[in-house]
């Protein structure tokens, strides 16, 4: 009985394929350097980037723009979002089951932040230096990506 439960229920959960999300690394240039916009997650209030699941009718860059607007009130400066990296984290689904989730990160230069946007009042948002933002997030791969954002933004478009 235990063996059947293990092989028929537990092992399939542990072998789940990765899920996929898209994140927006919203940034602005100031006189003192680049700043990254971090927001808090809805449930745990930890610092994250705006991110979400793929949506019908949107390419990945479009999803990044949509999430930046919905979760942080971002008005982009213009131009197409640029993929600058990928990280992996353990997404906790309903019931607390962790699933590995790959996240493509798109850079979005920010012109301004609106005060009225879909998730206003539900999240905190804060401009941080790359060093501060890298220290604030919990995911090691995301932290490394944010810490190197100036080099990533300076790299030629591939």
C-alpha positions in Angstrom: 0.0 0.0 0.0 2.7 2.5 1.0 4.8 1.5 -2.1 1.7 2.1 -4.4 1.1 5.5 -2.8 4.7 6.4 -3.2 5.0 5.3 -6.9 1.5 6.4 -8.0 1.2 9.7 -6.2 4.4 11.1 -4.6 7.0 10.3 -7.3 4.9 12.0 -10.1 4.7 15.2 -8.0 8.4 15.2 -7.4 9.1 14.6 -11.1 6.9 17.4 -12.4 8.3 19.4 -15.3 9.3 23.0 -14.7 6.7 25.7 -14.9 7.4 28.9 -16.8 6.9 32.6 -15.9 8.0 35.9 -17.2 9.4 38.7 -15.0 10.0 42.4 -15.6 13.2 44.0 -14.3 12.0 47.6 -14.3 14.9 50.1 -14.1 15.6 53.8 -14.3 18.8 55.7 -14.7 19.6 58.4 -12.1 22.5 60.8 -11.5 23.9 58.3 -9.1 23.4 55.2 -11.2 20.9 52.5 -12.1 17.9 51.8 -9.8 15.8 48.6 -9.9 12.1 48.5 -8.9 11.3 45.8 -6.4 7.8 44.9 -5.2 6.5 42.8 -2.4 4.7 39.5 -3.1 1.0 39.4 -2.2 1.2 36.6 0.4 4.6 36.5 2.0 5.6 40.2 1.5 9.1 39.2 0.3 10.8 41.3 -2.3 10.4 40.2 -5.9 10.2 41.5 -9.5 6.8 41.8 -11.2 6.1 38.4 -12.8 3.4 36.2 -14.1 2.3 33.2 -16.2 2.2 33.4 -20.0 -1.0 34.8 -21.4 -2.7 34.1 -24.7 -2.1 36.8 -27.2 1.1 38.1 -25.6 4.7 37.2 -26.4 7.0 37.0 -23.4 8.0 40.7 -23.6 4.3 41.6 -23.7 3.7 39.6 -20.6 6.6 41.4 -18.8 5.0 44.8 -19.8 1.6 43.6 -18.6 2.9 42.4 -15.3 4.9 45.6 -14.7 1.7 47.6 -15.2 -0.6 45.4 -13.2 1.7 44.8 -10.2 3.7 48.0 -10.1 2.0 50.7 -12.2 5.0 51.0 -14.6 4.8 53.2 -17.6 7.7 52.1 -19.9 10.0 54.6 -21.5 9.5 52.9 -24.9 11.1 50.3 -27.0 10.6 46.6 -26.8 11.5 44.8 -23.5 14.8 43.0 -23.7 15.5 39.5 -22.4 18.5 39.8 -20.0 18.5 36.4 -18.3 16.7 33.6 -16.6 16.4 32.2 -13.0 14.8 29.3 -11.3 12.9 29.2 -8.1 10.5 26.9 -6.2 6.9 28.2 -6.7 4.5 27.1 -4.0 1.2 26.2 -5.6 -2.1 25.8 -3.7 -1.6 23.2 -1.0 2.0 24.2 -0.6 3.5 21.8 -3.2 6.7 23.3 -4.5 7.3 23.2 -8.3 10.5 24.3 -10.0 9.7 27.3 -12.1 11.9 28.9 -14.8 11.5 32.6 -15.2 12.7 34.7 -18.2 13.6 38.2 -17.1 13.0 41.2 -19.4 14.5 44.6 -18.8 12.0 47.5 -19.1 13.2 51.1 -18.8 10.7 53.0 -16.7 9.5 56.5 -17.6 7.2 56.9 -14.5 5.1 55.0 -11.9 1.4 55.6 -11.8 -0.4 55.8 -8.4 -3.5 54.1 -9.7 -3.0 50.6 -11.2 -4.6 47.2 -10.8 -2.7 46.1 -7.7 -2.2 49.5 -6.0 -2.4 49.2 -2.2 -1.8 45.4 -2.3 2.0 45.6 -2.7 4.8 47.8 -1.6 7.1 49.0 -4.3 10.6 50.6 -3.9 13.4 51.8 -6.1 16.7 50.2 -5.0 20.3 50.2 -6.2 21.2 46.9 -7.8 23.2 46.0 -4.7 20.2 46.7 -2.4 17.8 44.8 -4.7 20.2 41.8 -5.0 20.4 41.6 -1.2 16.6 42.0 -0.8 15.4 39.1 -3.0 15.6 35.5 -1.7 16.4 33.6 -4.9 20.2 33.3 -5.4 20.0 33.2 -9.3 17.8 36.3 -9.3 20.1 38.0 -6.9 23.1 37.4 -9.2 21.2 38.6 -12.2 20.1 41.9 -10.4 23.7 42.5 -9.1 25.0 42.4 -12.7 22.2 44.4 -14.3 24.5 47.3 -15.4 26.6 44.8 -17.4 23.6 43.1 -18.8 22.0 46.4 -19.9 25.3 47.4 -21.5 25.8 44.2 -23.4 24.9 44.2 -27.1 21.5 42.9 -28.1 21.6 39.3 -29.3 
